[in-house]
Every structure is written in C-alpha cells, then in structure tokens.
C-alpha cells in the first residue's frame, strides 16, 4: 500500500508541475521558440529537371563515360574536357571525331569545369573529400597543380590578372589562387554554386541558397554590390560589355546583369523549361542554354537590351552542361542519363 501511494503522489505532482510549466510565461516554450528561429526556412538550391527523351538529338552523339557533367571546349587544341564520376575522371575528347583520347584520374568527381585560357590548363574543382582545385594541362593531360581550397569546391574561373577564383559551395567562401597557392579567401553569398569573370575583371559569384549575385573586383577583392538573382538560380557565365548571364532554373528565366559602373539587373528574359546549363560564344555574340525539362538547347543572339532566339535543338537526356568551341562555334552537350556527349554544328545565325 505504501509503495502504491507514493507512486500515485509522485504522479500527481508530476502532472501538476507539467500543467504549471505549460501555463507559465517562461520555461520550455522560450527554448523551443529560440530553436525554431534558428531553423533555415529558405528553399533548397534549385536542381535540373529530368525528362523522357522525346526526339532524336541533333548532330552526333558519342559515348564518353559514366555520369558526364562539367565540360569545357579548348579553342587552341580542339580538345573537349568532360568530368566523369564513378570512377572520378576527366575525359579528353577530340572535338572533331568525338573519340576519347585520354582519361585522367581525379581525386574526386567535378560538377563543373573551367579553362584558365586558350590551351589550358583545365580547372577541375574536385568536390567531396578532396576539397581541392586540380589543374590539368593540355594536350598531354598531366596534373600540373593541386591546391587545397574550401568545402565542396563547385566552380572555378580565371581572371585577366592571372588569379583563379574557386566557389566553395559548403563553406560559403571564394578561394583566390595565384601560382598554384591559395593566397586569400573571401566571404561569399550563401552556398556559392557558380563563379565567372568578365574581360574587365569583374568576378560574379552566384549564391544558389541566398538567391543572390555578388560582384567583386578581381584586383582589390572588394565587393561591388549584391543583387537579387531570381527564384532559383543555378549557373552563370560572363559575356561581352562586362555583363553576367544567370539561369534562374526555378523561375524559368535568364537574368542579365551589368557589372560596372554599378552592378545592375538589366532585364529578365522568360525561358520556360528549367534552364540550367549555360555557355557563351563571345566571338559570334551567341549564348547557349540547356532546358532540362525539355531536353533541348537554345541558341540566342546577344543584343543590347534583349536576347533574340536563333534556334532550338533537341539534345541528349539530362543536358546539364554545355560548352562552345569559340574557334569554330561547335557546341557540345553532356548527356548524364546515358553517359553521352552530343556534338552539334549550329546554324551561323
């Protein structure tokens, strides 16, 4: 009897304490609200769409390797570099024949590639555990430098002053590399998923989580300003006249910015179909954008205050990245679904 009575009394006291605590002006509720305030409620970074292949791809299609994503076309050697995964490799492809000439082993697979300049080297942000920028020389395919950077390096671009800028997606930083060494890190917009540099040395960094574009001076590293970047931006490329072009994948548009004298959004061009991969052909004044929801790539002419669509071509499945050889205008699209590379000779426009 005594044992049962004590248990009942303890239970009553426990219930009474719980009621008082829940009715009081402070206590557990305050801690709960604080933790709720710390929760990041911003939307996740936008992702490419996946669509069933409905048309035969234009041009030629060749096998290139598993999971191709990340591509650059070198106008000096005619080689096309393609990032592969499982295993992590860089395929060097003859841009004329489509033959894989060499596979370079990488510490981790990239999602994007850059080119330091005509003739290379190829800039390979090795994601995941490596956390490094690998530079692969052309045409031999030798690794000429490997530099430790931030967490999940996602994209890289070179500036006219010789500096290389690496967007570290999960450490929210921008690494500055000179002569193979990281000499500076700059705070970047949240989850920087893309970086590009204009011919005048403006560095654009795209925050795919913060939904912003921040522009820096490549010499001073000072921020020139931060602008809104739509509903779900994913990639950007630099173009003539000190401009940046951003694919707003979730918002279905191309955003066009001017970097100087003051960063400014010039206009938004509607483009349904989950625009994702993007590349510039400054020699012909053309912009190329992939539509992942439609398995297409669209060719635009650059005009002062608008984009003018020239043509649209069916692509391989999962066309997440595109590159242009500026020497001859040939276009290359990666097909992630089947490990393919599409080679397209477009109309001149």
KEROTI-559918 format. One record per residue: residue in one letter; x, y, z of N, C-alpha, C in turn. Coordinates in steps of 0.001 Angstrom, whole numbers, plus 524288, in hexadecimal, padded with zeros to 5 digits. Layout:
<atoms>
AXYZXYZXYZ
...
</atoms>
This chain:
<atoms>
X8033A7FB488000080000800008000080360804EE80000
X80755804D38033580AA8809798037F80D2B80A8D7FE31
X80EFB806747FB978119C807107F68D80DEB809547F280
X8092B8075F7F26380567809377EE97803E080ED57EFA8
X80384810567F4A48020C815AD7F60480645819837F444
X80B36817F47F53780F7981B6D7F3A880F9481C2E7EDBD
X80E8C817F77EAEB80E7C8187A7E53C80A2981C1E7E370
X805A281BBC7E5DA8013981F037E4588025F824B47E592
X804AC825AE7EA33805EA82B077EBA480A0282D5D7E7F5
X80DD082A257E687811D482C0C7E2DF80F7482D4E7DD95
X80BC882A087DBFD8094082B007D7008061F830057D70E
X80359831027DB678003C835CC7DBD8803B783A967DB9F
X8080C83A577DE8B80BA783EC67DE9480E0183FB97D92C
X80F2683B827D6628116383C0C7D12680D9183EA67CD70
X8089483D0B7CDAD8049783F627CA54803D4845187CBA2
X803AF846537D0D8802EB84BB27D28B8076784F297D0B0
X80C3484D327D124810C4850317CF6081092851397C980
X80EDD84D417C68D80E8A84DDB7C0DD80A8C851FA7BF5A
X80605851FF7C212801EE855CA7C0E1803C485B4D7C20B
X8065285C017C6A48083D861237C81A80C60863167C455
X80FCA85F907C2BF813FC8611C7BF2E811D6862CC7B9F2
X80DDA85FF37B81480BB58613C7B2F78087F866357B31D
X80656867917B7A48032486C457B8108065B871157B950
X80B24870557BB3380E5B874BE7BCD581047877EC7B83D
X8121087CBD7B94D813D88802F7B5368193287ECC7B31E
X81C1887B647B5A782150879F17B3E582201874297B486
X826C2872547B3A7827D786CC27B4268292A86A757AEE5
X8270B8659F7AE0B8286A862B47A958826DA865657A457
X822968686E7A45A820D486AE079F90824CA86EB679D64
X82782871707A0E682B548754679F1E82FCF872A579C47
X831A386E2F79E68835DA86B5C79BD6834128694A79699
X82F2D867837966482D2D8655C7918882CDE8698278D4F
X82AFE86E4478ECC82A988725E78AE382FEF8740F788FD
X833DB873F578C86839208756878AEF83B428719C786F0
X83A4686C7F787E483C3E868A978436839798691D77F01
X8346186A8077F228318686B1877A418339686FB577717
X83556873E7779DA8375F878667771F83C738771B77447
X83F53873257763A8444F871C1773E5843B486E4B76F12
X83EFC86C5476E2783E23868E3769B783E5586C04764A0
X8415786A26760DD841C186CB575BC383D0586B397587D
X8398886EFE757A2834B386DF3754CB8351086F8274F08
X839AA8711B74D3883A3C8727B747BB839EB86D9274465
X8382386E0C73F818377A8696F73C3083CB5866FA73AD8
X83CC5861E3739C5841AA85F687382B843638616C732D7
X848538608D731A084A528622B72C888474B85F6672838
X8465C8622B723F58437885FEF71F8F8469F85B9971CFB
X843E0857D071AC98465285357718308444F852E971292
X847498505C70F2D8456284FA1709D3840BA84BF9709B4
X83D8084C96705C0839138490A7050C83AF78441170254
X837AC8400C70273838B383B3A6FF978340C83A226FC14
X83517839246F72A830E5838596F35E8322F833C86EFD3
X82E1F8310E6EE2482EC082CBE6EA6F8305782EE06E51C
X833F982C3E6E2A9835D482DEF6DD878318182D0F6D97D
X82FBF8315A6D70A82B69831046D35782D14831A76CDB2
X831BD833CE6CCBB8339B834B46C76D83923832AC6C6C9
X83A78831756C21483FD182FE56C0E08435D834AA6C17C
X847B08342E6C46684B29838AB6C51984D6583A8D6BFE9
X84E0883F9F6BF7385062841E86BAC88563A840C96BAB3
X8588A840DA6B61785E22840066B59F85FB283A626B685
X86453839A66B8CF8665D8346D6B9EA866798336D6BFC8
X865F682E7E6C1438662782CEC6C6BF86A29828916C751
X86DC3829406CB0F871C7825486CC11871BF823E26D1D8
X8739A81F346D3048743181DA76D8798791C8202E6DAAC
X878A28222D6DF9787D18824E86E1D387EA6822C16E72C
X87B0E8202A6E9F787C5181E1B6EF22877CF81EFE6F2E0
X8785E81D156F7A38741381D166FB6387334822746FDDF
X86E45824106FDE986CB9828D2700B286F6482DC66FEEE
X86F8D82EEF6F9D287232833B36F82086F5F8389D6F9FA
X8725183C176FC6B870348412B6FE0A874D1844C06FF25
X874CF849346FC988794F84CB06FCB687C4984C0E6F7AE
X87CC5850516F4A887F2184FDE6EF7C8816B8551F6EDDC
X885F2854E96EB41888368598A6E8CA88A73857E26E389
X88A5985B816DFCB88C8C85A886DAA38910D85E5A6D9D2
X895B685C4D6D8C889A5985F8F6D82E89B13861126D27A
X89B00866246D13789B7D867CA6CBBF8A0FA867176C990
X8A4E8866AD6CCF68AA51866496CB138ABAA860C16C952
X8AA2785CD26CC678AB7D857676CB268A70D854836C881
X8A24C856976C8D489DC8853DD6C6B289BD484F8A6CA30
X89E1984F0C6CEE289C7184AF76D288897B684CB76D5B0
X89497848E26D72E8901F849C56DA98891128469F6DF93
X890EE849426E412891A9846A66E91788C5A845C96EB9E
X88B63841026ED6C8865983F8E6EFB78874C83D026F505
X884AB83EE66F9198851183C8C6FE47881AE837B16FEA1
X883DE8337A700D28811082E847016D8812382CDD70723
X87DAE829397088787D7E8274A70DE987CFA8215770DF3
X87EF481F297123A87EBC8197871325880D58165B70E89
X885E98169C70D5C889ED8195A7106088A5681F1F70EF6
X88CB98221B7129688D7E827B0711C1891E48287470DD2
X8907982A73709408944682B21705108930D83005701F1
X896FC831C66FF0E89651835E76FB3B8975E833836F5DE
X8935C833526F299894028313C6ED52895B4835A06E9BA
X899E9834AF6E6CB89BA58385C6E2D2899F68363D6DD8A
X8969C8391B6DAF3893F1837466D63B895B083A836D18F
X8969B837E26CD20897AA83A996C83F8929D83D396C67A
X892B78426A6C60488DFC8454B6C4C288BFE844686BF45
X88F318422A6BBDD88D7E841056B68388B2583B926B612
X88E01837B26B7E988C3F8324B6B74D888B7830716BBB6
X88923832E26C0428863B8310E6C4C8888E382C966C7A6
X88D9882B2C6C61E8907A826E56C895892C7828A66CDD2
X892278254D6D1CA894A38264B6D6D189A67824EA6D64A
X89DC4828D36D6848A358828056D5BE8A6208266A6DAC7
X8A423828436DF2E8A6C98273D6E4218A2F7827FA6E89E
X8A3A8824E46ECCA8A0A28257C6F1958A468826A06F607
X8A3BD82B106F88D8A73682CC66FCB98A4A882B98701F4
X8A747828A87054A8A52D8275B70A708A51682C3170DE3
X8A0B582CF4710A389FFD831747141089F2482FAE719B2
X8A06A8330871D8889F6B8319C723018999E8315472448
X896688349A721CA890B7834877226288E4C8365E71D4A
X88966834EC71C77886B18367E717AB8850C83C35717F6
X8856D83F0E713A68839F8447B7137C87E00844DC711A7
X87B9284956712B28767F84A9371070876FF84EAB70C26
X87B2D851D370C9287C23855E0708A8881F08561770778
X8832B85835702F088892858E9701528895A85E7E6FF75
X88E468603A6FFC988FB88654A6FDAB89480864AD6FA43
X895EA868D76F7A289A86868D96F44789DA586DBE6F59D
X8A2A186CFE6F70E8A5D6871766F8878A6AD875286F403
X8A68F873166EF3B8A747876316EA888A7D4872926E5E9
X8A815874AA6E12A8A8E7871516DCA08ADD886E0C6DD49
X8AD53868EF6DC7A8B1BC8656A6DD478B20F8632B6E2C0
X8AE82864C56E6368AE4A862A56EB7C8B170865C06EF65
X8B206863836F4128AFFC85E6B6F5B68AA1A85E7F6F6D6
X8A7F0859C16F7598A2818591D6F8E98A22C859AE6FECD
X89E6385CBF700A489D8A85D8E7063889962859B470812
X89AEE8563C70BA78977A8520370D698967F8528771345
X891F58548A714F1890B38549971A7E88F4284F0D71C46
X892C284C9771F48891DD847417212C88E9C8479172623
X889B4845FA725CA8860C8468872A20886F68426972E57
X883238421D731EE882FD83E307361F8880183E3973959
X88A468399873A4388E998392573DFA8937F83BF673C74
X8946383CC6737678994D83F24735B889996844E47372F
X89590847D4735FD8959A84D5E7373489A2B8502E734C4
X89B1684F4F72FC289FA48519F72D3A89E5685353727B7
X8A196856D9725AA8A15B858457202A8A5D38558171D71
X8A47E8524E719948A85F84F7A716848A8DC8522C7113D
X8ADAD8531B70F808AE9C8556C70A608B11A85151706D2
X8AE8385059702728B03584C4C6FEC78B22084EE76F9C2
X8B70284DE46F8638B9508503E6F3C38B74C84DDA6EEBD
X8B76C850F86EA968B5E284F3F6E55C8BA7A84FFC6E1A3
X8BB3384C6A6DDEA8B7CB847F66DCA68B944842EB6DF6A
X8BD8E842E66E2788BF9A83E036E4A38BC1883BA86E8D8
X8B92E83EFA6EBBE8B5CC83CEF6EFD48B88783BFF6F4F6
X8BD0383E756F5D38BFC383DCD6FAC68BD8C841966FEDD
X8BD9D83FF9703DB8BBF98436B708188C0858470F70956
X8BFC284C187086A8C3FC84FE1709178C3BF8529670E67
X8BF4685247711138BED3854A5716468BA088527271900
X8BA5C8521B71E258B5D5850B6721668B6178540872650
X8B1EC8570B727478B1DE85ADC72B7D8AD4D859D772F1E
X8AE5E85951734298AA37858B27380B8A72385DC37387D
X8A1F085D467384D89E96861DF738B789A7A860DB73CF1
X8959F862C973C3B8919E8622F7402F88E7B85D3373F89
X88A0385D0B7422F886B78586A7423E883398583F73D6A
X88384853F973A9C880878531C735CC8817B85784731D4
X8862C857CC72FAF8870E85B8E72B6C883BC85A09726B9
X880B185DBF724C687CAD85C6D720EF87DB485EA171B80
X8804C8631D71B3E88133865967163988634868CD71693
X888A1869D17121B88D7E86CCC7120488DCC86FF970D0B
X890578748270D63890FD877E4708D5895FD87B0570973
X8985787C677051289D2D87F6A7052889C1C88516703AB
X89F658889A705B489ED988E32704C58A3448901E70148
X8A297894B16FED88A6BC896D06FB838ABE5897B46FE59
X8ABBD89890703808B08D8997C706798B35C89470707F8
X8B17288FEF706278B3F688AEF7073D8B1E68882870BFD
X8AEB388AB370F178AC7488823713B18A83E8843E71210
X8A7B58802A715248A39087C4C7147389FFA87CA671925
X89AED87CBB7182F8970A87D2971C51893E28781D71C9B
X8936D875FB72164890AE8710B7223E88C2E871F872607
X8876D8709172468882D287104727C18824C86C1772B09
X882DC86C9D73036882748683C733DD87CEB8680273608
X879DB86460733FA874378647F734BF8728B863D473A6D
X875278607573D628735B85F5B742AE876858620E746E7
X87A3A865697456C87CCF868A27496287BBE86E6A74879
X8787086F9174486876C9874EF7436987B6D87895742BF
X87F59876BF73FDF883FE879E873EFC88597879BA73941
X888D787D79737E588B3287DC1732C18911C87D9073388
X893958797F731638993F878FF731CA89BDE87BEF72D53
X8A00F87EB172E9B8A3278818772AC18A86587EC272A32
X8A99F87CFF7257A8AE57879DF7248D8B20687CCA720E9
X8B6F387CF6722798BB1787F3671F3E8BFAD87B7171F19
X8C17E87A3E71A6F8C607876C6719C48C569871A471CC5
X8C0AE86F8A71CB88BFB186A7C71F2A8BEC986AA6724FB
X8BEDB86F45727768BE1586FBA72D188B92F872EF72E4B
X8B66F87155732618B20687476734408B444879087375E
X8B36B87DCA7357C8B5AF88267737FC8B1A98858473B0F
X8ACA48846C73A468A8928876E73CE68A3818846073CAE
X8A03788522740AE89AD2883367407489738887CD7418C
X892FF887FD73EA388F4888C4B73F02889F588A0F74074
X8874888CA47440A881FF88AF97456B87E7588B9A740B7
X87B7D8878373F82878378876D73AD087279886EF73C54
X86EE6887CD738A18695A886ED739B0868628814073B43
X8641F8805373E168630387B2574029862A38770F73BDD
X865A4872E473C798660B86E87738D3867728707873357
X86C3687272732B586DD58746272D8D86E7086FE8729AF
X86AE386FAC725EB86ADB86B4F7224686D0986C9971CF1
X86EA38716A71C1B870BA872D67170A874208779F7176D
X87811877EF7140387B7D87C7C713C987D0B87D6170E1F
X87D658825570C9987F04883C870753881B48890D7079D
X8851E88A1E703C98882888EF7703BD887A6891836FE67
X8868F8969F6FE4A88636899796F96888BAD89AF66F782
X88C0889CA86F2A68911289E416F0738932F8A31E6F31F
X88FD88A6076F5E68918A8AA9D6F8C7892E48A9676FE71
X892BA8A4636FFE2894668A2DA70517890498A32670952
X88B538A338707E5887298A2E270BC98860289D2070CD9
X885D589BA5711C7884FC896347135D87F66895AE71561
X87C4389292712BB876F3891987147D876A988C777176B
X8743788C8E71C1187396887E471F4B86DCB8872B7205B
X86BC3882A071EEB86629881A071F47864F087E7372427
X861EC880B1727C08603287DE972C6A85B2A87B0472B4B
X85B7D875DC72A95856D4872E872913853228721472DA5
X85502872E273265851AB872897370E84F9D877EB73896
X852F587BE27384385158881317399D84E43883C673541
X84E56881707308684B988838572BF084D9F888F972A95
X852CC8898872AB88552588E8F729A0859DF88DF27260A
X85B45892317237586014892977206E86350896F0722D6
X8680F8959A7249686B988998D726AE8702189A2D722E4
X871B589F0A72202875D08A03C71E4087A758A2A87210D
X87F228A09371FF2883F48A25A72263887AA8A47E71E3F
X88B678A7A271FF888FB08A95E71CA8894138A55E71D20
X896028A35F718B9899E089F2C718ED89F288A10A71AFD
X8A0398A60F71AC98A52B8A82271CC78A4E88A9517229D
X8A0FB8AC56724348A0A18ADFE729AB89DA98AA2372D14
X89A8C8A6BB72AA98971C8A2F972D54892B98A5A873056
X891F28AAA872F5D88DA78AD76731DD8887E8AC2272F2D
X884588ABDF7325587F298AAE17302987D178AFD372D98
X87B4D8AF3C728C6879068B3A2725F08732E8B412726E8
X870C98AFDD728EA86B3D8AFFC72A10868C88AA99729B6
X864308AA1372C0C861418A52E72C1085BC58A62F729FE
X859F48A2BC7268B854E78A36072411851A689E687249C
X84C7D89EFF724848490B89A7572470849EA8975E71F69
X8494D8922671FCB84A4A88EC871B41845CC88B0871A4A
X8411588CE371AC183C96889C47193F83ABF885FC71D69
X837DA881F671B9C8355087E3E71F258388B8795D72024
X83C3E8782F71CBC83F678737C71D6B843D1873587198A
X8479F876EA71A0C84BEF8771F7164C84FA48728971701
X8521C870E5712C1855B186C767131885B0286D7A710A1
X85B338702370C2186028870DF709648608A8765170718
X86561877F0706238663287CF17039286AE687CA570000
X86B0E880566FC5686F6E880C36F8B487052886886F7B4
X8752D887ED6F6B08767588D586F56B8762788E236EF8A
X874A1892DF6EDF887430894186E872876A58994C6E728
X8763889AED6E24A8785F89FFA6E0AA875D08A47D6E39C
X878548A90B6E3608764C8ADD86E5C0875BA8AD5C6EBA8
X8792C8AA346EE11879508A9D06F3C7874078A8056F5F9
X871B68A40D6F36F86C948A2306F51686CD089C876F709
X8691B89B396FA6A86865895E06FC4E862FD893F76FAB3
X862BF88ED46F96785DDE88C506F7E585CEB887C76FB9A
X85860887C26FE288571A883EF7023C85265880BB70095
X852BC87B8D7014284E1D878447007084B12877FB70591
X8465487A0F7058A842BC87986709F983F73874A5708E7
X8414C8703670AC483EED86B2D709798396B86AC470BAB
X838C486C277108A8339386BCA712EC82FF287001710C2
X831FD8748370F8382EC5878CD70D9B82DC3878AD707CB
X830758754B704EA82FA0874D76FF5183107879C46FC5B
X835EB87B996FD06837828805B6FA5383D71880C86FA18
X83F538844C6F6B9844D1885CC6F68B8452288B646F892
X8487F88C2D6FC7284933891596FEB884E49893AD6FCA4
X84E078988F6FAEF8528B89B236F8908541F89FCF6FBEE
X8591889FD96FD8C85B148A3D67011C85F948A6D96FEA0
X8600B8ABB77001D8648E8AEE76FECC867D98AF82703B8
X86D058AEC370333870648AEE4707CE872398B45F70934
X8734A8B7867054F875678BCC770642872698C0C7702F6
X872558C5C3704AF875028C7E670941872A18C64C70E73
X86D8B8C50570E6786AF28C2F9713088681D8BDFC71184
X868878B9CD714BA865A48B5027137885FCF8B61A712F3
X85D838B3FB70EC78580A8B51B70DAF8559F8B0A570A92
X850CE8AF3470BF784DCC8AB85708D584B918AE7D70431
X84D318AD066FF7484B658AFC06FACF846088ADE36F917
X845548A8AE6F8D48403E8A6986F76283FF88A0C66F894
X83B3889ECF6F8A083A25899496F963837708973D6F483
X8399B893086F24183776890C96ED76834B288BAF6EEC9
X82F8088B586EE1882CA68868A6EF7282E79881F16EC1E
X82F6B87D856EEB683123878DB6EBE982F31874066EED6
X82A6E8724B6EDC48285686DA16F05482B6B868C46EED8
X82B03864BB6F22482D8F85FC56F0F08322785E776F465
X8328F861056F8FA836E1860216FCAA83C2F861256FA25
X83D468660F6F8B884270867596F698846A8866256FA98
X84AFD863DB6F8D684EE9861FE6FC9B85477863036FAAA
X8568185FBD6F72385BC9860856F52685C1A865506F1AF
X860A9868006F1CA8612486CD36EED6866CB86D956ED27
X8678B86FAF6E86386CC8871166E69F86C5E875826E2B2
X870CD878386E215870FB87CE56DED7874BB87C1C6DA48
X8732F87E126D5B88769C87E4F6D12D87759884116CFDD
X87B2A886A76D24687BD388C456D15F87D9788D916CBD8
X8801A889DC6C92E881E588ADD6C3DD87D5688BC36C028
X87900889226C1068746B8899B6BDA486FF388C866C044
X870AE88DEF6C53686C86890996C80A867E588D216C902
X868F7888216CA69864C78845A6CB58864EF882506D0ED
X86051881556D31485FB987EEB6D83485CEF879BA6D77D
X85ED5875B36DA4585C838707D6D9F785A7286EDB6DF50
X8559186CEE6DF738530C86B6C6E45E8503A8663A6E3A1
X8510F862966E74184E3E85D9E6E6FD8491B85DF26EA06
X8452A85B426E8108401685ACF6EAAE83F7B8552C6EC6F
X84033854356F1748404584ED06F35683AD684C5A6F390
X836C184F7F6F3D68317584D546F3DC82FA384BD06EE66
X8328884D806EA66830F684C6D6E5058352A849A26E1E2
X839B2848B96E43783E1E846656E15F83F30849626DC5A
X8404C84E756DD058417D851CF6D898845D68559C6DA17
X8486F857CC6D61E84C2B85C026D6E984A9C860736D349
X84A9D8653B6D564848B8869BF6D27E84D4C86D5F6D14E
X84D6286F4F6CC7D85160872E36CA9A84F10878616CA49
X851A587C1E6CCF784FD9881846CCF585404885136CA95
X8524B889486C822855B988D836C68F85585891B46CAC7
X85A11893CF6CC2C85A50897FA6D00A8591489D256CD6C
X8554789FE56CF868540A8A51F6CDAD8545B8A8DD6D249
X854638ADDC6D13B8557D8B1AE6D54F851CC8B1326D9F0
X84CCF8B0CA6D8E7848F78B0B56DD1C845818ABE06DD06
X847588A7B46DA6D844128A3056DA1E8474589E616D843
X844F3899CB6D8D6846F4895086D66884344893AE6D1E4
X8457F892216CD8A8424C890A26C90B8434088AE56C7D9
X83F1F887BA6C83383FBA882276C73F840C4881226C17C
X844F487E286C0738465787CB56BB1D844758773F6B9B6
X84516873956BD63843A286E296BC478433686B246C159
X84090866AC6C10384012863126C569840EA85D906C353
X8443E85A886C5F5845BC8555F6C40D8447A8512C6C822
X8428184CA66C685841CD8484B6CA3A84720846336CBF7
X84767844B66D0E484C61842F96D31A84C0083D696D525
X8505D83BA06D72F85096836C46DA2084DAA837806DF49
X84C7B8332F6E1F38499B833756E6E284D11835886EB40
X84ABB838B96EE9F84D7183B5C6F2F4851E883ECE6F0F1
X85092842CA6EDE58548B846526EBBD8561884A846EFB5
X858F8848EA6F3A985A0684C7C6F80585E4D850786F6E7
X861D184F496F338865FA853066F20F866E1853706EC34
X868BB858156EA948699C859316E50F86E9E85C626E489
X8716D85B9E6E0418763885E8F6DF408769A85FC36D972
X8792C864226D83B879E4865D36D2D087FB38665F6D1B4
X8816D8644A6CD46886B0865466CB5D8867686A736C864
X888C986E826CAA78884D873B76C85688B5C874426C341
X88ECF870826C212891C6870C46BD2F88E6586F8D6B875
X88AAC86BE66B90C8877686A536B48E8819686A666B5AA
X87FFD86BAF6BA7F87A7686C056BBCA877D8866D66BCF4
X87ACC862936BCF68788385D6F6BDFD876CC85D146C3B2
X8725B85A716C48A86FF685A296C9B786FFE8548A6CBA3
X870F3853E66D0BE8713284EBF6D33486D9B84EB26D7F1
X86A7484A8C6D863866AE84A0B6DCAB86778844C56DF4B
X867CF844C16E47E8684383FCE6E759862E083D6A6E82B
X86297838386E79985DCD835526E8A785E91831D16ED5A
X85CF9833A86F1DD85E06830D46F6B785B4682BA06F72E
X856D482B066F49A853B5826486F53F8565D821806F2EF
X858EA8221D6EE7285B1A81D9E6EBB3860FF81E036EAD8
X86391821B06ED638693A822396ECC386AD1823D86E74B
X86815827C96E538868DA8294C6DFC186AD882EE76DF45
X86D2882FEC6DAC286EC3835296D94686C708365A6D3F2
X869B083ABC6D3978674183C6F6CEB186AC18407C6CC19
X86BA283FDA6C70886EEB8436D6C40286B6E845FC6BFE0
X86B1D84B2F6C0198674B84DF66BCE3869F68526D6B9F3
X869278529D6B4E486AE6857076B1AB8661885A586B06B
X8657085EAA6B3238608E861AB6B29B8607E8652D6ADD9
X85BEE867596ACD685B7F86B3F6A8B985E798701D6AA6B
X8604E873206A6AB863AB877926A7D7860B787C076AA6E
X85BB287C856A973858B9880CF6ABB6859DE885EE6A8FB
</atoms>
